[in-house]
Amino acid sequence: MNVGYSPQTRADSTAIAKSFAWQARVEFPEITPVFTVDGVVEIQESGGIALAFDLEDSNPLEGDLANVSYFYNLGVRSMLPTYNYMNAAGCGCLDLADTGLSGYGRDLVAEMNRVGMTVDGSHCSVQTGLDISAITQRAMIYSHSNLRRLWEHPRNITDDQARACAETGGVIGINGVGIFLGVNGPDDDQARLSAMADHIEEAVGLVGIDHVGIGSDFSFDADDFREEIEQNPSSFSEAYTAWGPLQWTPPEDVLTLDQVLRERGFDEPSIEAVYGGNFARVAREVWATDG
């Protein structure tokens, strides 16, 4: 679950993380904050929902690499160095000029590797993503990114990015956001599900079954997020608004995606890999410093 992005400070993201953890403990007992992969497995086997956090931008670090450990101890297990636009760490996917990771960004990747926080290239520019792949000492991910070869959108990743991610041992999580699938009509639920399957199938052909997963990017507060886009135009662009209000693929639809994949010839081990097995493998590798 996202606890912060580019406009937010260390204090903002701290408050969000603590609030979500409190809500899970008090209001939603079926949801349990977790800090280890074994904790995830334990909660899943008991029928509950495991909760871990991510940061969608490094701005909440406020330029201090010591805050990587700080947020890790709050339960943050992955972070995007950049979110759409350039910051101190590097360039974002909506920047017109792309100079990749900065020196600070390279130090950030190294510190995330040391701490055990997964480096996520979603929302980063092409060169930033490629730079991450080139220097990371652990598997990186694109937690919620589709393929540009199927739909030309700056938020989608290139073949080179996908291959480079796979070479680190990483995983590309296909999302269900209409504007990134090219299917954004309010009544296009089944078409969006089919488009997700298209991207999964294409990604498997490109990088192999071991490097593809699902990162639905669903927003439970859709109206709030649409309002966020209007209120923070400096974090977005017409690439987010040109096709009308954002549409998502809800969890109940994602849970039926296995049927679509089965109809396309995916066997059970492949479906299990896409539905979480591949991301679990990366987590076991990267979160290896858990105490």
C-alpha positions in Angstrom: 0.0 0.0 0.0 1.3 3.4 -1.0 2.1 5.7 2.0 3.5 8.7 0.0 4.5 10.2 -3.3 6.2 13.2 -4.7 4.4 16.1 -2.9 4.7 14.5 0.5 7.3 15.0 3.2 8.9 12.6 5.7 6.4 13.7 8.3 3.5 13.2 5.9 4.5 9.7 4.9 5.3 8.8 8.5 1.8 9.8 9.5 0.2 7.9 6.7 2.1 4.7 7.4 1.3 4.9 11.1 -2.4 5.7 10.4 -2.8 2.7 8.0 -1.1 0.4 10.5 -3.4 1.6 13.3 -6.5 1.2 11.1 -5.4 -2.4 10.2 -5.0 -3.3 13.9 -8.1 -1.6 15.2 -10.7 -1.3 12.4 -9.8 -4.1 10.0 -8.5 -7.1 12.0 -8.4 -9.3 8.9 -5.5 -7.1 7.7 -2.1 -7.5 9.4 1.0 -5.3 8.8 4.0 -7.5 8.0 7.7 -7.0 7.9 9.0 -10.3 6.5 8.1 -12.8 3.7 7.5 -15.5 6.3 5.0 -13.1 7.9 3.2 -12.7 4.6 3.0 -16.5 4.2 1.7 -16.9 7.8 -1.1 -14.4 7.3 -2.1 -15.8 3.9 -2.2 -19.4 5.3 -4.5 -18.1 8.1 -6.9 -16.6 5.6 -5.9 -13.0 6.3 -4.5 -10.2 4.2 -0.9 -9.1 4.7 -0.1 -5.4 4.5 3.3 -3.9 3.5 4.0 -0.4 2.3 5.7 1.4 -0.6 6.8 4.9 -1.4 6.0 6.2 -4.9 8.9 8.7 -5.0 12.0 9.3 -2.9 11.0 12.9 -2.0 9.8 11.8 1.4 13.4 10.9 2.2 14.1 14.7 2.1 17.6 14.0 0.7 18.8 12.0 3.6 19.7 8.4 2.8 19.4 7.4 6.5 15.6 7.7 5.9 15.7 4.6 3.8 16.3 2.6 7.0 13.8 4.8 8.8 11.0 4.0 6.4 12.1 0.3 6.2 11.5 0.0 9.9 8.0 1.5 9.4 7.2 -1.3 7.0 8.1 0.2 3.6 9.5 -2.6 1.5 9.7 -0.9 -2.0 10.3 2.6 -3.3 10.3 4.4 -6.6 13.3 6.7 -7.0 11.2 9.1 -9.1 7.5 9.7 -9.7 6.7 11.0 -13.2 9.0 14.0 -13.1 12.6 14.7 -12.2 13.7 15.0 -8.6 17.0 14.7 -6.8 17.3 11.0 -7.7 16.8 11.2 -11.5 14.2 11.7 -14.3 10.6 10.5 -14.5 8.6 9.1 -17.3 6.9 12.4 -18.1 10.1 14.4 -18.5 10.9 15.5 -22.0 14.7 15.3 -21.4 16.0 12.1 -19.9 19.3 12.1 -18.2 18.6 9.0 -16.0 19.7 8.5 -12.4 21.7 11.3 -10.7 24.7 10.7 -8.5 22.4 10.8 -5.5 20.0 8.4 -7.2 22.9 5.9 -7.6 23.7 6.2 -4.0 20.0 5.7 -3.2 19.9 2.5 -5.1 23.0 1.3 -3.3 21.5 2.1 0.1 18.2 0.4 -0.8 20.2 -2.7 -1.8 22.0 -2.6 1.6 18.9 -2.1 3.7 16.8 -4.6 1.8 14.2 -2.3 0.2 13.2 -3.3 -3.3 14.0 -0.7 -6.0 10.9 -0.1 -8.2 11.3 1.5 -11.7 7.6 2.3 -12.2 7.0 5.9 -13.1 10.7 6.4 -13.8 12.1 7.5 -17.1 13.4 5.0 -19.6 17.1 5.8 -18.8 16.5 6.0 -15.1 15.0 2.5 -15.3 17.9 1.2 -17.4 20.4 2.8 -15.0 18.7 1.1 -12.0 19.0 -2.3 -13.8 22.6 -1.7 -14.6 23.8 -0.8 -11.0 21.4 -2.7 -8.7 23.0 -5.6 -6.8 19.6 -7.1 -6.1 16.5 -7.8 -8.2 14.6 -4.7 -9.2 10.9 -4.6 -10.2 8.4 -2.6 -12.2 5.6 -3.2 -9.7 2.8 -1.7 -11.9 4.0 -1.1 -15.4 2.6 -2.2 -18.8 4.3 -2.7 -22.1 4.8 0.2 -24.5 4.9 -2.2 -27.4 1.2 -2.8 -26.9 0.1 0.7 -26.0 2.3 3.8 -26.5 2.1 5.7 -23.3 5.0 7.3 -21.4 4.1 5.4 -18.2 4.6 2.1 -20.0 8.0 0.5 -20.3 10.1 -0.3 -23.4 11.3 -3.8 -24.4 14.8 -2.8 -23.3 13.6 -1.9 -19.8 11.7 -5.1 -19.5 14.6 -7.2 -20.6 17.0 -5.4 -18.3 14.7 -5.8 -15.3 14.5 -9.6 -16.0 18.2 -9.8 -16.2 18.4 -8.6 -12.6 16.1 -11.4 -11.6 13.2 -9.0 -11.3 9.5 -8.9 -12.1 7.2 -6.7 -14.2 3.8 -6.3 -12.6 1.0 -5.7 -15.2 -1.5 -3.1 -14.0 -5.2 -2.7 -14.7 -5.4 1.1 -15.2 -7.4 2.0 -18.3 -5.2 4.8 -19.6 -2.1 2.5 -19.5 -4.0 -0.3 -21.2 -5.6 1.8 -23.9 -9.1 0.8 -22.6 -10.4 3.6 -20.4 -14.2 3.6 -21.0 -16.3 3.5 -17.8 -18.1 0.4 -19.1 -15.0 -1.4 -20.5 -14.4 -3.7 -17.4 -14.1 -6.9 -19.4 -12.1 -5.3 -22.2 -9.6 -4.0 -19.5 -9.3 -7.5 -18.1 -8.6 -8.9 -21.6 -6.1 -6.1 -22.1 -4.3 -7.1 -18.9 -4.1 -10.7 -20.2 -2.7 -9.3 -23.5 0.1 -7.5 -21.6 0.8 -10.6 -19.4 1.0 -12.9 -22.5 3.2 -10.4 -24.4 5.5 -9.9 -21.4 5.9 -13.7 -20.9 6.9 -14.0 -24.5 9.4 -11.2 -24.1 11.1 -12.0 -20.8 9.8 -15.4 -19.7 7.2 -16.6 -17.2 9.6 -16.1 -14.2 9.6 -12.3 -14.6 5.9 -11.4 -15.0 3.3 -10.7 -12.3 0.3 -8.5 -11.5 0.4 -5.1 -9.9 -3.1 -3.9 -10.4 -2.5 -0.3 -9.2 -6.2 -0.2 -8.1 -7.3 2.9 -6.2 -9.8 2.3 -3.5 -10.3 6.1 -3.3 -10.8 6.7 -7.0 -12.6 10.0 -6.6 -9.9 11.3 -4.2 -7.2 10.3 -6.7 -8.9 12.0 -9.6 -9.1 15.1 -7.4 -5.4 14.7 -6.6 -4.6 14.9 -10.3 -6.5 18.1 -10.6 -4.9 19.7 -7.5 -1.4 18.6 -8.3 -0.9 19.2 -12.0 2.8 19.5 -11.6 2.9 15.8 -10.7 0.9 14.7 -13.8 0.2 15.7 -17.4 -2.4 15.4 -20.1 -1.1 11.8 -20.5 -3.3 11.2 -17.4 -6.3 13.2 -18.5 -6.6 12.9 -22.3 -8.8 9.8 -22.2 -11.3 11.1 -19.6 -11.5 10.1 -15.9 -9.2 7.3 -14.9 -10.7 3.8 -14.8 -9.3 0.8 -12.9 -9.7 -2.9 -12.9 -11.2 -3.8 -9.4 -9.9 -6.6 -7.3 -12.9 -8.8 -7.9 -12.2 -8.7 -11.6 -8.5 -9.3 -11.1 -9.4 -12.5 -9.2 -11.0 -13.8 -12.4 -8.0 -13.1 -14.6 -6.8 -16.7 -14.0 -9.7 -17.9 -16.1 -8.7 -15.7 -19.0 -5.1 -16.8 -18.8 -6.2 -20.5 -18.6 -8.2 -20.0 -21.8 -5.0 -18.7 -23.4 -3.1 -21.8 -22.5 -1.4 -20.9 -19.2 -0.9 -23.9 -17.0 -1.4 -23.9 -13.2 2.3 -23.4 -12.2 2.5 -20.4 -14.6 -0.7 -18.8 -13.2 0.6 -19.3 -9.7 3.9 -17.6 -10.7 2.0 -14.6 -12.2 -0.4 -14.3 -9.3 2.3 -13.8 -6.7 4.9 -16.5 -6.9 7.4 -14.4 -8.9 7.1 -11.3 -6.6 7.4 -13.6 -3.6 10.7 -14.9 -5.0 12.0 -11.3 -5.4 10.9 -10.4 -1.9 12.7 -13.4 -0.4 15.9 -12.3 -2.1 15.7 -8.5 -1.5 14.2 -8.6 2.0 17.0 -11.0 3.1 18.2 -8.5 5.7 15.0 -8.8 7.8 15.8 -9.5 11.4 
